[in-house]
Structures are given as C-alpha cells and as structure tokens.
Amino acid sequence: MNLRTKTCRRWFGGLCLLTAVGMLVAGETVLEGRLSPIAFLSYWSTCFLVTALAATASLLEVAWVRTESRHEQRDLLEETLRKLESEKRRRPSKKR
C-alpha cells in the first residue's frame, strides 16, 4: 500500500477525532444553555456523526493494518522458503 494513502487515512481519522473532541468540549462549556432546541439537536447530531465517522475510520484502519501485516508475513515466509530451497540446491548432496 502506498505511504501517501496511509498518511491520508490516518490524518482523516485524526482530524475527525479532533473535531469530535473539540465539538464535545465546546458543547459542554461555551455553548451550554445558549443553543435553541433545534440548534441543540443539530449540533449534537453533528457531533455524534463526526464521532461515528472517527470510529469507522479507526476500525477500517485496523482492518487495513491487519490485512497488510498478513500479506507481509506471507511474503516473508515465501521469501524465506525460496532462500532455503536455493541454499539446498547449492549444497552438494551427501551420499550415505
């Protein structure tokens, strides 16, 4: 996977999380009691959606990391087996 793709995914998740935390802090301090009922509902619904987006991004990141790790382990095992086979072919066989 491309390093740029990983970086973009992680930045996206981090920004979603930072936005959700910022909205939570603002909603509990500065905006408490100042929002109309419709604005209150809209604000906290948006905060919930941003939080859900951050959670989804983190779960997808975990899945991508696990998949990438599995592929790297498989590649490493195959490479090791190829090296062992080539070393075995280069050694002279011992007759009993």
ROPAKOL-974162 format. One record per atom (N, C-alpha, C, O): atom name; x, y, z. Coordinates in steps of 0.02 Angstrom, whole numbers. Layout:
<atoms>
["CA",[X,Y,Z]] ...
</atoms>
This chain:
<atoms>
["N",[42,-58,0]] ["CA",[0,0,0]] ["C",[44,62,0]] ["O",[99,63,28]] ["N",[20,112,-31]] ["CA",[56,174,-39]] ["C",[61,212,27]] ["O",[13,215,66]] ["N",[120,240,41]] ["CA",[130,278,103]] ["C",[85,339,105]] ["O",[61,358,158]] ["N",[73,370,47]] ["CA",[30,429,45]] ["C",[-42,411,64]] ["O",[-75,449,99]] ["N",[-65,353,42]] ["CA",[-132,330,59]] ["C",[-138,319,134]] ["O",[-188,339,165]] ["N",[-88,286,163]] ["CA",[-88,275,236]] ["C",[-91,341,273]] ["O",[-129,350,321]] ["N",[-50,388,252]] ["CA",[-46,453,285]] ["C",[-113,489,281]] ["O",[-136,518,330]] ["N",[-143,488,222]] ["CA",[-208,522,214]] ["C",[-262,490,257]] ["O",[-301,525,288]] ["N",[-263,423,260]] ["CA",[-312,389,302]] ["C",[-303,408,375]] ["O",[-352,421,410]] ["N",[-241,408,397]] ["CA",[-228,423,468]] ["C",[-243,496,485]] ["O",[-268,511,539]] ["N",[-227,541,440]] ["CA",[-242,611,451]] ["C",[-318,621,453]] ["O",[-343,659,495]] ["N",[-354,588,409]] ["CA",[-426,594,407]] ["C",[-456,571,474]] ["O",[-498,605,503]] ["N",[-435,512,497]] ["CA",[-460,487,561]] ["C",[-442,532,619]] ["O",[-484,545,662]] ["N",[-381,557,619]] ["CA",[-360,603,672]] ["C",[-398,668,672]] ["O",[-417,693,725]] ["N",[-411,696,613]] ["CA",[-449,758,609]] ["C",[-521,748,631]] ["O",[-551,790,664]] ["N",[-550,690,612]] ["CA",[-619,675,634]] ["C",[-621,671,710]] ["O",[-666,698,742]] ["N",[-572,637,739]] ["CA",[-570,630,812]] ["C",[-559,697,846]] ["O",[-592,712,896]] ["N",[-514,737,819]] ["CA",[-501,803,848]] ["C",[-563,848,843]] ["O",[-578,885,889]] ["N",[-598,844,787]] ["CA",[-659,883,778]] ["C",[-712,862,828]] ["O",[-746,904,858]] ["N",[-720,797,837]] ["CA",[-770,772,885]] ["C",[-754,794,956]] ["O",[-798,815,993]] ["N",[-691,790,975]] ["CA",[-671,812,1042]] ["C",[-681,887,1050]] ["O",[-705,910,1102]] ["N",[-664,925,1000]] ["CA",[-674,998,1002]] ["C",[-748,1015,1008]] ["O",[-766,1060,1046]] ["N",[-790,980,970]] ["CA",[-862,993,975]] ["C",[-889,974,1044]] ["O",[-932,1008,1071]] ["N",[-864,920,1071]] ["CA",[-885,899,1138]] ["C",[-867,951,1190]] ["O",[-908,970,1232]] ["N",[-806,974,1188]] ["CA",[-783,1024,1237]] ["C",[-822,1089,1228]] ["O",[-845,1119,1277]] ["N",[-831,1111,1166]] ["CA",[-868,1173,1153]] ["C",[-941,1166,1175]] ["O",[-970,1212,1203]] ["N",[-970,1109,1161]] ["CA",[-1041,1099,1178]] ["C",[-1052,1095,1253]] ["O",[-1105,1116,1277]] ["N",[-1003,1070,1289]] ["CA",[-1011,1064,1362]] ["C",[-990,1128,1399]] ["O",[-1007,1136,1458]] ["N",[-954,1173,1367]] ["CA",[-930,1233,1401]] ["C",[-961,1296,1372]] ["O",[-1005,1326,1402]] ["N",[-939,1316,1314]] ["CA",[-958,1380,1285]] ["C",[-1031,1381,1263]] ["O",[-1066,1431,1274]] ["N",[-1054,1327,1232]] ["CA",[-1121,1328,1202]] ["C",[-1176,1303,1249]] ["O",[-1235,1305,1230]] ["N",[-1159,1279,1308]] ["CA",[-1209,1251,1352]] ["C",[-1261,1304,1372]] ["O",[-1243,1357,1398]] ["N",[-1324,1290,1359]] ["CA",[-1378,1335,1376]] ["C",[-1388,1392,1327]] ["O",[-1434,1432,1336]] ["N",[-1348,1397,1275]] ["CA",[-1353,1452,1228]] ["C",[-1385,1432,1161]] ["O",[-1399,1475,1119]] ["N",[-1397,1368,1152]] ["CA",[-1425,1345,1089]] ["C",[-1500,1336,1094]] ["O",[-1527,1315,1145]] ["N",[-1535,1354,1039]] ["CA",[-1607,1340,1036]] ["C",[-1616,1264,1031]] ["O",[-1569,1228,1016]] ["N",[-1676,1240,1044]] ["CA",[-1686,1167,1042]] ["C",[-1667,1135,974]] ["O",[-1638,1081,973]] ["N",[-1683,1169,919]] ["CA",[-1666,1142,853]] ["C",[-1590,1145,843]] ["O",[-1561,1097,818]] ["N",[-1558,1199,862]] ["CA",[-1486,1206,856]] ["C",[-1451,1155,901]] ["O",[-1400,1127,882]] ["N",[-1478,1145,961]] ["CA",[-1450,1095,1007]] ["C",[-1452,1026,976]] ["O",[-1401,991,977]] ["N",[-1509,1007,949]] ["CA",[-1516,942,918]] ["C",[-1469,935,857]] ["O",[-1438,883,848]] ["N",[-1466,986,817]] ["CA",[-1422,985,758]] ["C",[-1349,980,777]] ["O",[-1310,941,748]] ["N",[-1330,1019,827]] ["CA",[-1260,1020,850]] ["C",[-1239,951,875]] ["O",[-1187,925,855]] ["N",[-1279,922,920]] ["CA",[-1259,859,949]] ["C",[-1267,801,900]] ["O",[-1231,751,905]] ["N",[-1313,807,853]] ["CA",[-1317,756,800]] ["C",[-1254,758,756]] ["O",[-1228,706,737]] ["N",[-1232,818,740]] ["CA",[-1170,825,701]] ["C",[-1111,798,740]] ["O",[-1068,764,712]] ["N",[-1108,813,804]] ["CA",[-1054,787,846]] ["C",[-1055,711,847]] ["O",[-1003,679,842]] ["N",[-1114,682,853]] ["CA",[-1121,609,852]] ["C",[-1098,580,785]] ["O",[-1063,530,784]] ["N",[-1117,612,730]] ["CA",[-1097,587,664]] ["C",[-1022,591,654]] ["O",[-991,546,626]] ["N",[-991,645,677]] ["CA",[-919,652,671]] ["C",[-884,599,714]] ["O",[-833,571,693]] ["N",[-911,586,772]] ["CA",[-883,534,816]] ["C",[-889,465,783]] ["O",[-842,426,784]] ["N",[-948,452,753]] ["CA",[-958,388,718]] ["C",[-911,382,659]] ["O",[-885,328,644]] ["N",[-899,437,625]] ["CA",[-853,437,568]] ["C",[-781,422,591]] ["O",[-745,385,558]] ["N",[-762,451,647]] ["CA",[-695,438,675]] ["C",[-689,365,696]] ["O",[-637,334,684]] ["N",[-740,337,727]] ["CA",[-739,267,747]] ["C",[-736,221,686]] ["O",[-699,172,686]] ["N",[-774,236,635]] ["CA",[-773,196,574]] ["C",[-705,200,541]] ["O",[-679,149,517]] ["N",[-676,259,538]] ["CA",[-609,266,508]] ["C",[-558,225,547]] ["O",[-513,195,517]] ["N",[-563,225,613]] ["CA",[-515,186,653]] ["C",[-524,111,643]] ["O",[-475,75,639]] ["N",[-586,88,638]] ["CA",[-598,17,626]] ["C",[-573,-5,557]] ["O",[-544,-59,549]] ["N",[-584,38,508]] ["CA",[-558,23,441]] ["C",[-482,22,440]] ["O",[-451,-19,406]] ["N",[-452,67,477]] ["CA",[-379,70,482]] ["C",[-352,5,513]] ["O",[-302,-22,489]] ["N",[-385,-19,565]] ["CA",[-364,-82,596]] ["C",[-369,-139,546]] ["O",[-324,-181,542]] ["N",[-423,-141,508]] ["CA",[-431,-194,458]] ["C",[-377,-190,405]] ["O",[-349,-241,384]] ["N",[-361,-129,382]] ["CA",[-309,-121,331]] ["C",[-240,-141,358]] ["O",[-201,-173,323]] ["N",[-226,-123,420]] ["CA",[-162,-140,450]] ["C",[-156,-216,458]] ["O",[-103,-245,444]] ["N",[-210,-248,480]] ["CA",[-208,-321,487]] ["C",[-198,-355,420]] ["O",[-159,-403,415]] ["N",[-233,-332,368]] ["CA",[-225,-361,302]] ["C",[-154,-351,276]] ["O",[-124,-397,249]] ["N",[-128,-291,284]] ["CA",[-60,-277,262]] ["C",[-9,-320,299]] ["O",[38,-345,269]] ["N",[-19,-328,364]] ["CA",[26,-369,404]] ["C",[24,-442,381]] ["O",[75,-475,376]] ["N",[-36,-466,367]] ["CA",[-43,-535,344]] ["C",[-7,-545,277]] ["O",[26,-596,267]] ["N",[-14,-497,231]] ["CA",[20,-502,167]] ["C",[96,-500,175]] ["O",[132,-537,142]] ["N",[120,-456,220]] ["CA",[192,-452,232]] ["C",[219,-516,263]] ["O",[273,-538,245]] ["N",[181,-545,309]] ["CA",[203,-609,338]] ["C",[205,-664,286]] ["O",[252,-704,286]] ["N",[155,-666,244]] ["CA",[154,-717,191]] ["C",[213,-707,143]] ["O",[246,-756,124]] ["N",[226,-645,123]] ["CA",[283,-631,79]] ["C",[349,-651,112]] ["O",[393,-679,79]] ["N",[356,-636,176]] ["CA",[417,-653,212]] ["C",[426,-729,215]] ["O",[481,-754,206]] ["N",[373,-765,229]] ["CA",[377,-838,231]] ["C",[396,-866,163]] ["O",[439,-910,159]] ["N",[364,-842,110]] ["CA",[381,-865,43]] ["C",[453,-850,25]] ["O",[487,-892,-5]] ["N",[476,-790,41]] ["CA",[545,-772,27]] ["C",[594,-816,65]] ["O",[644,-838,38]] ["N",[579,-830,128]] ["CA",[622,-873,168]] ["C",[624,-944,139]] ["O",[677,-974,135]] ["N",[567,-969,120]] ["CA",[565,-1036,89]] ["C",[604,-1038,24]] ["O",[638,-1087,10]] ["N",[599,-986,-16]] ["CA",[638,-983,-79]] ["C",[713,-983,-64]] ["O",[751,-1017,-98]] ["N",[733,-945,-14]] ["CA",[804,-943,4]] ["C",[828,-1012,28]] ["O",[882,-1034,10]] ["N",[788,-1045,68]] ["CA",[806,-1112,92]] ["C",[812,-1161,35]] ["O",[857,-1202,34]] ["N",[766,-1158,-12]] ["CA",[769,-1202,-71]] ["C",[831,-1189,-113]] ["O",[863,-1236,-135]] ["N",[848,-1126,-123]] ["CA",[907,-1111,-163]] ["C",[971,-1132,-128]] ["O",[1018,-1156,-160]] ["N",[973,-1125,-61]] ["CA",[1032,-1148,-23]] ["C",[1037,-1224,-26]] ["O",[1091,-1252,-31]] ["N",[980,-1257,-23]] ["CA",[980,-1330,-26]] ["C",[1005,-1354,-94]] ["O",[1041,-1404,-97]] ["N",[987,-1320,-147]] ["CA",[1009,-1340,-214]] ["C",[1084,-1328,-223]] ["O",[1117,-1366,-259]] ["N",[1111,-1277,-192]] ["CA",[1182,-1261,-199]] ["C",[1227,-1308,-161]] ["O",[1285,-1319,-181]] ["N",[1203,-1336,-107]] ["CA",[1244,-1382,-67]] ["C",[1251,-1449,-104]] ["O",[1204,-1474,-134]] ["N",[1310,-1476,-100]] ["CA",[1317,-1543,-130]] ["C",[1281,-1594,-85]] ["O",[1283,-1590,-24]] ["N",[1249,-1639,-118]] ["CA",[1212,-1690,-78]] ["C",[1260,-1741,-51]] ["O",[1307,-1762,-85]] ["N",[1249,-1762,9]] ["CA",[1292,-1811,42]] ["C",[1261,-1880,30]] ["O",[1202,-1891,43]] ["N",[1301,-1925,6]] ["CA",[1278,-1993,-6]] ["C",[1294,-2036,55]] ["O",[1347,-2027,86]] ["N",[1250,-2081,71]] ["CA",[1260,-2124,129]] ["C",[1289,-2190,110]] ["O",[1301,-2232,153]] 
</atoms>
